[in-house]
Amino acid sequence: MAVTNIPAGVRHIHFIGIGGSGMSPLAEIMLEKGFKVTGSDISESDNVVRLRSKGVCVYSRQTAENLQGAQLVVYTAAVRADNPELAAARAQGLPVWERAALLGWITQQFPHTIAVCGTHGKTSTTSMISQILLQAGKDPTIFIGGRLPLINANGRAGKSDLMVCEACEFQDHYQQLSPDTVVLLNIDDDHLDYFKTVERLIQSFARFAGKATGKVVFNADDANTCAALADLPGEKKISYGLTGTADFTAADLRMEHGYGVYTLLYKKTPQAEIRLGIPGRHNVCNSLAAATATFQNGASFGQIAEGIASFHGAGRRFEKVDECRGITIIDDYAHHPTEIKATIQTAKEMNFRRVIAVFQPFTYSRTVLLLDDFAEALSLADEALVSDIMASRETNEWGVTSEQITQRMKNGRTVPTFEQICDDLLPRLRPGDLVLTMGGGNVYLCARMLAKRLREA
């Protein structure tokens, strides 16, 4: 996909849904580049508050009048065609860009864009890379799908020629980016409503990796990733992994209370001791990816070790919501069975009395394709409560329900709403329990609701 240039003379950009995790950092970057930015969002959020503090006019209602003076309108795939602002923009003949097109244009402005792609771990790895480079004084521009606590935002506008960007394969949106370094973490069976087969998904990642003007950092332990890069010249690739053949690997790996500690090897030579600030074996692999990418972009091994140690997670990535009366509540974005397994396994290594999973399935198409896998993954918890499916952009043409997951489990129950889940759990929770909310939708609201009610009790 060719990158479209912003039409000459455009100085005022309006964002529909400006508070979204994929929109607010774009708005902030364009504001820093000297554009006038306005937007609308029906939900108040930390991102909206942050943008308003920078002088951005954010409307809380979406009406055609909000477009006054706008010369370019940006929207996301979640915005319906009958949205009053989107419909008005098209009726007025204004240029209308999907979010990915603007992100593509932004990446073209940076000679050194690190684009992090893969089915799992994008946000955590992009955040870790950002933390290392920020603390190393590289002043990168950043675009992340989750909040980075170091900057308390999803992104920032830096003043160097370096950008760190989360690159999502959804509907091939990442093909609009212009990467220098591509980081390919893994390839798993997701978004098959669009790609149809894993083979076509692998081909998509291969096309994206081929866009790299510099190196492709890849996970040597992942068979699908290796297949995607089979035809890429060897001099373009640099590998990481837990196997001894990778360029970057971990020696003497051990888990201390769920947190990885290892010696970082580069071409079999010890370089630094790495102590992770986030738990989970999967994050050991993510840290190797971050180390490889940042070394390629000027960070020293000492700076890499410091950045990884001081990174304590991104928003909605094993994020502690509260701890009250000995009960811990953690929220995670895990919405695919592989991610759910990794998240529950991480929790099980942390010596809680019980791990109680609360899962909100996200999209009907993903749920119907992965029913058995969801049931298997959630069965790792001591108990699992599954809410109604969040539709997002879909209609339920398959007739799939949450009950079809829990019927396949011995330890699972369907509890439709967040209120009912809180009613169910509150009388039964005991000190030492962990409640782990998971999903790609708004299940974090359930975590907050439960925390509030625990404190009120």
Secondary structure, DSSP 4 states (H G I P E B T S, - for coil): -PPPPPPTT--EEEEETTTSTTTHHHHHHHHHTT-EEEEE-SS--HHHHHHHHTT-EEESS--GGGGTT-SEEEE-TTS-TT-HHHHHHHHTT--EEEHHHHHHHHHHT-SEEEEEESSS-HHHHHHHHHHHHHHTT---EEEEEEEETTTTEEEE--SSSEEEEE---GGGGGGG---SEEEE----S--HHHH-SHHHHHHHHHHHHTT-SS-EEEETT-HHHHHHTTTS-GGGEEEEESSTTSSEEEEEEEEETTEEEEEEEETTEEEEEEEEEEE-HHHHHHHHHHHHHHHHTT--HHHHHHHHHH----TTSSEEEEEETTEEEEEE---SHHHHHHHHHHHHTTT-SEEEEEE--B-HHHHHHTHHHHHHHHTTSSEEEE-PPB-TT---TT---THHHHTT-SSEEE--SHHHHHHHHTTT--TTEEEEEE-SSSTHHHHHHHHHHHHH-
